[in-house]
Amino acid sequence: MGLHTNWHKTKIQNIGTRDAPRTVHIDNQAVEIVSKFTYLGSDIDSEGYSYPEIHRHLSIAGSIMSQLDNVWRQQRLSLSTKLRICAVSSVIWL
């Protein structure tokens, strides 16, 4: 059917309570077994929890908010303008 799999780039991840297999060989090629990998910018781990990803996003948001301290201190900007700047900054960085 024309589908070819590159087993050097393929990884296997066990999700759930069972133990991951020790080794997997397909066409005499060892396939790497991982407990965590990044897919479309999000970390996926074998435990099935997203706590590390939530903490990562919170730290990014905290960093952005600390960079906006000068905006919050501006007397000449209205509250609606400050909130729009905050919303746009959050969307761009997250």
Distance bins in CASP14 RR format, pairs under 12 A and 6 or more apart:
PFRMAT RR
TARGET T0000
AUTHOR 0000-0000-0000
RMODE 2
METHOD distances of the structure
MODEL  1
4 10 0 0 0 0 0 1 0 0 0 0 0
4 27 0 0 0 0 0 1 0 0 0 0 0
5 11 0 0 0 0 0 1 0 0 0 0 0
5 26 0 0 0 0 1 0 0 0 0 0 0
5 27 0 0 0 0 1 0 0 0 0 0 0
5 29 0 0 0 0 1 0 0 0 0 0 0
5 31 0 0 0 0 1 0 0 0 0 0 0
6 26 0 0 0 0 0 1 0 0 0 0 0
6 27 0 0 0 0 0 1 0 0 0 0 0
6 29 0 0 0 0 1 0 0 0 0 0 0
6 31 0 0 0 0 0 1 0 0 0 0 0
7 24 0 0 0 0 1 0 0 0 0 0 0
7 25 0 0 0 0 1 0 0 0 0 0 0
7 26 1 0 1 0 0 0 0 0 0 0 0
7 27 1 0 0 1 0 0 0 0 0 0 0
7 28 0 0 0 0 1 0 0 0 0 0 0
7 29 1 1 0 0 0 0 0 0 0 0 0
7 30 0 0 0 0 1 0 0 0 0 0 0
7 31 1 0 1 0 0 0 0 0 0 0 0
7 32 0 0 0 0 1 0 0 0 0 0 0
8 26 0 0 0 0 0 1 0 0 0 0 0
8 27 0 0 0 0 0 1 0 0 0 0 0
8 29 1 0 0 1 0 0 0 0 0 0 0
8 30 0 0 0 0 1 0 0 0 0 0 0
8 31 0 0 0 0 1 0 0 0 0 0 0
8 32 0 0 0 0 1 0 0 0 0 0 0
9 29 0 0 0 0 0 1 0 0 0 0 0
9 31 0 0 0 0 1 0 0 0 0 0 0
9 32 0 0 0 0 1 0 0 0 0 0 0
9 37 0 0 0 0 0 1 0 0 0 0 0
10 24 0 0 0 0 1 0 0 0 0 0 0
10 25 0 0 0 0 0 1 0 0 0 0 0
10 26 0 0 0 0 1 0 0 0 0 0 0
10 27 0 0 0 0 0 1 0 0 0 0 0
10 29 0 0 0 0 1 0 0 0 0 0 0
10 30 0 0 0 0 0 1 0 0 0 0 0
10 31 1 0 1 0 0 0 0 0 0 0 0
10 32 1 0 0 1 0 0 0 0 0 0 0
10 33 0 0 0 0 0 1 0 0 0 0 0
10 34 0 0 0 0 0 1 0 0 0 0 0
10 37 0 0 0 0 0 1 0 0 0 0 0
11 20 0 0 0 0 0 1 0 0 0 0 0
11 24 0 0 0 0 0 1 0 0 0 0 0
11 30 0 0 0 0 0 1 0 0 0 0 0
11 31 1 0 0 1 0 0 0 0 0 0 0
11 32 1 0 1 0 0 0 0 0 0 0 0
11 33 1 0 0 1 0 0 0 0 0 0 0
11 34 1 0 1 0 0 0 0 0 0 0 0
11 35 0 0 0 0 0 1 0 0 0 0 0
11 36 0 0 0 0 0 1 0 0 0 0 0
11 37 1 0 0 1 0 0 0 0 0 0 0
11 38 0 0 0 0 0 1 0 0 0 0 0
11 39 0 0 0 0 0 1 0 0 0 0 0
11 44 0 0 0 0 0 1 0 0 0 0 0
11 46 0 0 0 0 0 1 0 0 0 0 0
12 20 1 0 0 1 0 0 0 0 0 0 0
12 21 1 0 0 1 0 0 0 0 0 0 0
12 22 0 0 0 0 0 1 0 0 0 0 0
12 23 0 0 0 0 1 0 0 0 0 0 0
12 24 1 0 1 0 0 0 0 0 0 0 0
12 25 0 0 0 0 0 1 0 0 0 0 0
12 26 0 0 0 0 1 0 0 0 0 0 0
12 30 0 0 0 0 0 1 0 0 0 0 0
12 31 1 0 1 0 0 0 0 0 0 0 0
12 32 1 0 0 1 0 0 0 0 0 0 0
12 33 1 0 1 0 0 0 0 0 0 0 0
12 34 1 0 0 1 0 0 0 0 0 0 0
12 35 0 0 0 0 0 1 0 0 0 0 0
12 37 0 0 0 0 0 1 0 0 0 0 0
12 46 0 0 0 0 0 1 0 0 0 0 0
13 20 1 0 0 1 0 0 0 0 0 0 0
13 21 0 0 0 0 0 1 0 0 0 0 0
13 24 0 0 0 0 0 1 0 0 0 0 0
13 31 0 0 0 0 0 1 0 0 0 0 0
13 32 0 0 0 0 1 0 0 0 0 0 0
13 33 1 0 0 1 0 0 0 0 0 0 0
13 34 1 0 1 0 0 0 0 0 0 0 0
13 35 1 0 0 1 0 0 0 0 0 0 0
13 36 1 0 0 1 0 0 0 0 0 0 0
13 37 1 0 0 1 0 0 0 0 0 0 0
13 38 0 0 0 0 0 1 0 0 0 0 0
13 39 0 0 0 0 1 0 0 0 0 0 0
13 43 0 0 0 0 0 1 0 0 0 0 0
13 44 1 0 0 1 0 0 0 0 0 0 0
13 45 0 0 0 0 1 0 0 0 0 0 0
13 46 1 0 1 0 0 0 0 0 0 0 0
13 47 0 0 0 0 0 1 0 0 0 0 0
13 48 0 0 0 0 0 1 0 0 0 0 0
14 20 1 1 0 0 0 0 0 0 0 0 0
14 21 1 0 0 1 0 0 0 0 0 0 0
14 22 0 0 0 0 0 1 0 0 0 0 0
14 24 0 0 0 0 0 1 0 0 0 0 0
14 33 1 0 0 1 0 0 0 0 0 0 0
14 34 0 0 0 0 1 0 0 0 0 0 0
14 35 1 0 0 1 0 0 0 0 0 0 0
14 36 0 0 0 0 0 1 0 0 0 0 0
14 37 0 0 0 0 0 1 0 0 0 0 0
14 44 0 0 0 0 0 1 0 0 0 0 0
14 45 0 0 0 0 0 1 0 0 0 0 0
14 46 1 0 1 0 0 0 0 0 0 0 0
14 47 0 0 0 0 0 1 0 0 0 0 0
14 48 0 0 0 0 0 1 0 0 0 0 0
15 34 0 0 0 0 0 1 0 0 0 0 0
15 35 0 0 0 0 1 0 0 0 0 0 0
15 36 0 0 0 0 0 1 0 0 0 0 0
15 37 0 0 0 0 0 1 0 0 0 0 0
15 44 0 0 0 0 1 0 0 0 0 0 0
15 45 0 0 0 0 1 0 0 0 0 0 0
15 46 1 0 1 0 0 0 0 0 0 0 0
15 47 0 0 0 0 1 0 0 0 0 0 0
15 48 1 0 1 0 0 0 0 0 0 0 0
15 49 0 0 0 0 0 1 0 0 0 0 0
16 35 0 0 0 0 0 1 0 0 0 0 0
16 45 0 0 0 0 0 1 0 0 0 0 0
16 46 1 0 0 1 0 0 0 0 0 0 0
16 47 1 0 0 1 0 0 0 0 0 0 0
16 48 1 0 0 1 0 0 0 0 0 0 0
16 49 0 0 0 0 0 1 0 0 0 0 0
17 46 0 0 0 0 0 1 0 0 0 0 0
17 47 0 0 0 0 1 0 0 0 0 0 0
17 48 0 0 0 0 0 1 0 0 0 0 0
18 46 0 0 0 0 0 1 0 0 0 0 0
19 33 0 0 0 0 0 1 0 0 0 0 0
19 35 0 0 0 0 0 1 0 0 0 0 0
19 46 0 0 0 0 0 1 0 0 0 0 0
20 31 0 0 0 0 0 1 0 0 0 0 0
20 32 0 0 0 0 0 1 0 0 0 0 0
20 33 1 0 1 0 0 0 0 0 0 0 0
20 34 0 0 0 0 1 0 0 0 0 0 0
20 35 1 0 0 1 0 0 0 0 0 0 0
20 36 0 0 0 0 0 1 0 0 0 0 0
20 46 1 0 0 1 0 0 0 0 0 0 0
20 47 0 0 0 0 0 1 0 0 0 0 0
21 30 0 0 0 0 0 1 0 0 0 0 0
21 31 0 0 0 0 1 0 0 0 0 0 0
21 32 0 0 0 0 0 1 0 0 0 0 0
21 33 1 0 0 1 0 0 0 0 0 0 0
22 30 0 0 0 0 0 1 0 0 0 0 0
22 31 0 0 0 0 0 1 0 0 0 0 0
22 33 1 0 0 1 0 0 0 0 0 0 0
23 29 0 0 0 0 0 1 0 0 0 0 0
23 30 1 0 0 1 0 0 0 0 0 0 0
23 31 0 0 0 0 1 0 0 0 0 0 0
23 32 0 0 0 0 1 0 0 0 0 0 0
23 33 1 0 0 1 0 0 0 0 0 0 0
24 30 1 0 0 1 0 0 0 0 0 0 0
24 31 1 0 1 0 0 0 0 0 0 0 0
24 32 0 0 0 0 1 0 0 0 0 0 0
24 33 1 0 0 1 0 0 0 0 0 0 0
24 34 0 0 0 0 0 1 0 0 0 0 0
25 31 1 0 0 1 0 0 0 0 0 0 0
25 32 0 0 0 0 0 1 0 0 0 0 0
25 33 0 0 0 0 0 1 0 0 0 0 0
26 32 0 0 0 0 0 1 0 0 0 0 0
33 46 0 0 0 0 1 0 0 0 0 0 0
34 43 0 0 0 0 0 1 0 0 0 0 0
34 44 0 0 0 0 1 0 0 0 0 0 0
34 45 0 0 0 0 1 0 0 0 0 0 0
34 46 0 0 0 0 1 0 0 0 0 0 0
35 43 0 0 0 0 0 1 0 0 0 0 0
35 44 0 0 0 0 1 0 0 0 0 0 0
35 45 1 0 0 1 0 0 0 0 0 0 0
35 46 1 0 1 0 0 0 0 0 0 0 0
35 47 0 0 0 0 1 0 0 0 0 0 0
35 48 0 0 0 0 0 1 0 0 0 0 0
35 52 0 0 0 0 0 1 0 0 0 0 0
36 42 0 0 0 0 0 1 0 0 0 0 0
36 43 1 0 0 1 0 0 0 0 0 0 0
36 44 1 0 0 1 0 0 0 0 0 0 0
36 45 1 0 1 0 0 0 0 0 0 0 0
36 46 1 0 0 1 0 0 0 0 0 0 0
36 47 0 0 0 0 1 0 0 0 0 0 0
36 48 0 0 0 0 0 1 0 0 0 0 0
36 49 0 0 0 0 0 1 0 0 0 0 0
36 50 0 0 0 0 0 1 0 0 0 0 0
36 52 0 0 0 0 1 0 0 0 0 0 0
36 53 0 0 0 0 0 1 0 0 0 0 0
37 43 1 0 0 1 0 0 0 0 0 0 0
37 44 1 0 0 1 0 0 0 0 0 0 0
37 45 0 0 0 0 1 0 0 0 0 0 0
37 46 0 0 0 0 1 0 0 0 0 0 0
38 44 1 0 0 1 0 0 0 0 0 0 0
38 45 0 0 0 0 0 1 0 0 0 0 0
38 52 0 0 0 0 0 1 0 0 0 0 0
38 53 0 0 0 0 1 0 0 0 0 0 0
38 56 0 0 0 0 0 1 0 0 0 0 0
39 45 0 0 0 0 0 1 0 0 0 0 0
39 53 0 0 0 0 0 1 0 0 0 0 0
40 53 0 0 0 0 0 1 0 0 0 0 0
41 53 0 0 0 0 1 0 0 0 0 0 0
41 56 0 0 0 0 1 0 0 0 0 0 0
41 57 0 0 0 0 0 1 0 0 0 0 0
41 60 0 0 0 0 0 1 0 0 0 0 0
41 94 0 0 0 0 0 1 0 0 0 0 0
42 50 0 0 0 0 1 0 0 0 0 0 0
42 52 0 0 0 0 1 0 0 0 0 0 0
42 53 1 0 1 0 0 0 0 0 0 0 0
42 54 0 0 0 0 0 1 0 0 0 0 0
42 56 0 0 0 0 1 0 0 0 0 0 0
42 57 0 0 0 0 1 0 0 0 0 0 0
42 94 0 0 0 0 0 1 0 0 0 0 0
43 49 0 0 0 0 0 1 0 0 0 0 0
43 50 0 0 0 0 1 0 0 0 0 0 0
43 51 0 0 0 0 0 1 0 0 0 0 0
43 52 1 0 1 0 0 0 0 0 0 0 0
43 53 1 0 1 0 0 0 0 0 0 0 0
43 54 0 0 0 0 0 1 0 0 0 0 0
43 55 0 0 0 0 0 1 0 0 0 0 0
43 56 1 0 0 1 0 0 0 0 0 0 0
43 57 0 0 0 0 0 1 0 0 0 0 0
44 50 0 0 0 0 1 0 0 0 0 0 0
44 52 0 0 0 0 1 0 0 0 0 0 0
44 53 0 0 0 0 1 0 0 0 0 0 0
45 51 0 0 0 0 1 0 0 0 0 0 0
45 52 1 0 0 1 0 0 0 0 0 0 0
45 53 0 0 0 0 1 0 0 0 0 0 0
45 54 0 0 0 0 0 1 0 0 0 0 0
45 56 0 0 0 0 0 1 0 0 0 0 0
46 52 0 0 0 0 0 1 0 0 0 0 0
47 53 0 0 0 0 0 1 0 0 0 0 0
49 55 0 0 0 0 0 1 0 0 0 0 0
50 56 0 0 0 0 1 0 0 0 0 0 0
50 57 0 0 0 0 1 0 0 0 0 0 0
50 58 0 0 0 0 0 1 0 0 0 0 0
51 57 0 0 0 0 0 1 0 0 0 0 0
51 58 0 0 0 0 0 1 0 0 0 0 0
52 58 0 0 0 0 0 1 0 0 0 0 0
52 59 0 0 0 0 0 1 0 0 0 0 0
53 59 0 0 0 0 0 1 0 0 0 0 0
53 60 0 0 0 0 0 1 0 0 0 0 0
53 94 0 0 0 0 0 1 0 0 0 0 0
54 60 0 0 0 0 0 1 0 0 0 0 0
54 61 0 0 0 0 0 1 0 0 0 0 0
55 61 0 0 0 0 0 1 0 0 0 0 0
55 62 0 0 0 0 0 1 0 0 0 0 0
56 62 0 0 0 0 0 1 0 0 0 0 0
56 63 0 0 0 0 0 1 0 0 0 0 0
56 94 0 0 0 0 0 1 0 0 0 0 0
57 63 0 0 0 0 0 1 0 0 0 0 0
57 64 0 0 0 0 0 1 0 0 0 0 0
57 90 0 0 0 0 0 1 0 0 0 0 0
57 93 0 0 0 0 1 0 0 0 0 0 0
57 94 1 0 0 1 0 0 0 0 0 0 0
58 64 0 0 0 0 0 1 0 0 0 0 0
58 65 0 0 0 0 0 1 0 0 0 0 0
58 90 0 0 0 0 0 1 0 0 0 0 0
58 94 0 0 0 0 0 1 0 0 0 0 0
59 65 0 0 0 0 0 1 0 0 0 0 0
59 66 0 0 0 0 0 1 0 0 0 0 0
59 93 0 0 0 0 0 1 0 0 0 0 0
59 94 0 0 0 0 0 1 0 0 0 0 0
60 66 0 0 0 0 0 1 0 0 0 0 0
60 67 0 0 0 0 0 1 0 0 0 0 0
60 89 0 0 0 0 0 1 0 0 0 0 0
60 90 0 0 0 0 1 0 0 0 0 0 0
60 92 0 0 0 0 0 1 0 0 0 0 0
60 93 1 0 0 1 0 0 0 0 0 0 0
60 94 1 0 0 1 0 0 0 0 0 0 0
61 67 0 0 0 0 0 1 0 0 0 0 0
61 68 0 0 0 0 0 1 0 0 0 0 0
61 86 0 0 0 0 0 1 0 0 0 0 0
61 87 0 0 0 0 0 1 0 0 0 0 0
61 89 0 0 0 0 1 0 0 0 0 0 0
61 90 1 0 0 1 0 0 0 0 0 0 0
61 91 0 0 0 0 0 1 0 0 0 0 0
61 92 0 0 0 0 0 1 0 0 0 0 0
61 93 1 0 0 1 0 0 0 0 0 0 0
61 94 1 0 0 1 0 0 0 0 0 0 0
62 68 0 0 0 0 1 0 0 0 0 0 0
62 69 0 0 0 0 0 1 0 0 0 0 0
62 86 0 0 0 0 0 1 0 0 0 0 0
62 89 0 0 0 0 0 1 0 0 0 0 0
62 90 0 0 0 0 1 0 0 0 0 0 0
62 93 0 0 0 0 1 0 0 0 0 0 0
62 94 0 0 0 0 0 1 0 0 0 0 0
63 69 0 0 0 0 0 1 0 0 0 0 0
63 89 0 0 0 0 0 1 0 0 0 0 0
63 90 0 0 0 0 0 1 0 0 0 0 0
63 93 0 0 0 0 1 0 0 0 0 0 0
63 94 0 0 0 0 0 1 0 0 0 0 0
64 71 0 0 0 0 0 1 0 0 0 0 0
64 85 0 0 0 0 0 1 0 0 0 0 0
64 86 0 0 0 0 1 0 0 0 0 0 0
64 87 0 0 0 0 0 1 0 0 0 0 0
64 88 0 0 0 0 0 1 0 0 0 0 0
64 89 1 0 1 0 0 0 0 0 0 0 0
64 90 1 0 0 1 0 0 0 0 0 0 0
64 91 0 0 0 0 0 1 0 0 0 0 0
64 92 0 0 0 0 1 0 0 0 0 0 0
64 93 1 0 1 0 0 0 0 0 0 0 0
64 94 1 0 0 1 0 0 0 0 0 0 0
65 71 0 0 0 0 1 0 0 0 0 0 0
65 72 0 0 0 0 1 0 0 0 0 0 0
65 82 0 0 0 0 0 1 0 0 0 0 0
65 85 0 0 0 0 0 1 0 0 0 0 0
65 86 1 0 0 1 0 0 0 0 0 0 0
65 87 0 0 0 0 0 1 0 0 0 0 0
65 89 0 0 0 0 1 0 0 0 0 0 0
65 90 0 0 0 0 1 0 0 0 0 0 0
65 93 0 0 0 0 0 1 0 0 0 0 0
65 94 0 0 0 0 0 1 0 0 0 0 0
66 72 0 0 0 0 0 1 0 0 0 0 0
66 89 0 0 0 0 0 1 0 0 0 0 0
66 93 0 0 0 0 0 1 0 0 0 0 0
67 85 0 0 0 0 0 1 0 0 0 0 0
67 86 0 0 0 0 0 1 0 0 0 0 0
67 89 1 0 0 1 0 0 0 0 0 0 0
67 90 0 0 0 0 0 1 0 0 0 0 0
67 92 0 0 0 0 0 1 0 0 0 0 0
67 93 0 0 0 0 1 0 0 0 0 0 0
68 74 0 0 0 0 0 1 0 0 0 0 0
68 77 0 0 0 0 0 1 0 0 0 0 0
68 82 0 0 0 0 1 0 0 0 0 0 0
68 83 0 0 0 0 0 1 0 0 0 0 0
68 84 0 0 0 0 0 1 0 0 0 0 0
68 85 1 0 0 1 0 0 0 0 0 0 0
68 86 1 0 0 1 0 0 0 0 0 0 0
68 87 0 0 0 0 0 1 0 0 0 0 0
68 88 0 0 0 0 0 1 0 0 0 0 0
68 89 1 0 0 1 0 0 0 0 0 0 0
68 90 0 0 0 0 1 0 0 0 0 0 0
68 92 0 0 0 0 0 1 0 0 0 0 0
68 93 0 0 0 0 0 1 0 0 0 0 0
69 82 0 0 0 0 0 1 0 0 0 0 0
69 86 0 0 0 0 0 1 0 0 0 0 0
70 77 0 0 0 0 0 1 0 0 0 0 0
70 82 0 0 0 0 0 1 0 0 0 0 0
70 85 0 0 0 0 0 1 0 0 0 0 0
71 77 1 0 0 1 0 0 0 0 0 0 0
71 78 0 0 0 0 0 1 0 0 0 0 0
71 79 0 0 0 0 0 1 0 0 0 0 0
71 81 0 0 0 0 1 0 0 0 0 0 0
71 82 1 0 1 0 0 0 0 0 0 0 0
71 83 0 0 0 0 0 1 0 0 0 0 0
71 84 0 0 0 0 0 1 0 0 0 0 0
71 85 1 0 1 0 0 0 0 0 0 0 0
71 86 1 0 0 1 0 0 0 0 0 0 0
71 87 0 0 0 0 0 1 0 0 0 0 0
71 88 0 0 0 0 0 1 0 0 0 0 0
71 89 0 0 0 0 1 0 0 0 0 0 0
72 79 0 0 0 0 1 0 0 0 0 0 0
72 81 0 0 0 0 0 1 0 0 0 0 0
72 82 1 0 0 1 0 0 0 0 0 0 0
72 83 0 0 0 0 0 1 0 0 0 0 0
72 85 0 0 0 0 1 0 0 0 0 0 0
72 86 0 0 0 0 1 0 0 0 0 0 0
72 89 0 0 0 0 0 1 0 0 0 0 0
73 82 0 0 0 0 1 0 0 0 0 0 0
74 81 0 0 0 0 1 0 0 0 0 0 0
74 82 1 0 0 1 0 0 0 0 0 0 0
74 85 0 0 0 0 1 0 0 0 0 0 0
75 81 0 0 0 0 0 1 0 0 0 0 0
75 82 0 0 0 0 0 1 0 0 0 0 0
76 82 0 0 0 0 0 1 0 0 0 0 0
77 83 0 0 0 0 1 0 0 0 0 0 0
77 84 0 0 0 0 1 0 0 0 0 0 0
77 85 1 0 0 1 0 0 0 0 0 0 0
77 86 0 0 0 0 0 1 0 0 0 0 0
78 84 0 0 0 0 1 0 0 0 0 0 0
78 85 0 0 0 0 0 1 0 0 0 0 0
79 85 0 0 0 0 0 1 0 0 0 0 0
79 86 0 0 0 0 0 1 0 0 0 0 0
80 86 0 0 0 0 0 1 0 0 0 0 0
80 87 0 0 0 0 0 1 0 0 0 0 0
81 87 0 0 0 0 0 1 0 0 0 0 0
81 88 0 0 0 0 0 1 0 0 0 0 0
82 88 0 0 0 0 0 1 0 0 0 0 0
82 89 0 0 0 0 0 1 0 0 0 0 0
83 89 0 0 0 0 0 1 0 0 0 0 0
83 90 0 0 0 0 0 1 0 0 0 0 0
84 90 0 0 0 0 0 1 0 0 0 0 0
84 91 0 0 0 0 0 1 0 0 0 0 0
85 91 0 0 0 0 0 1 0 0 0 0 0
85 92 0 0 0 0 0 1 0 0 0 0 0
86 92 0 0 0 0 0 1 0 0 0 0 0
86 93 0 0 0 0 0 1 0 0 0 0 0
87 93 0 0 0 0 0 1 0 0 0 0 0
87 94 0 0 0 0 0 1 0 0 0 0 0
88 94 0 0 0 0 0 1 0 0 0 0 0
END
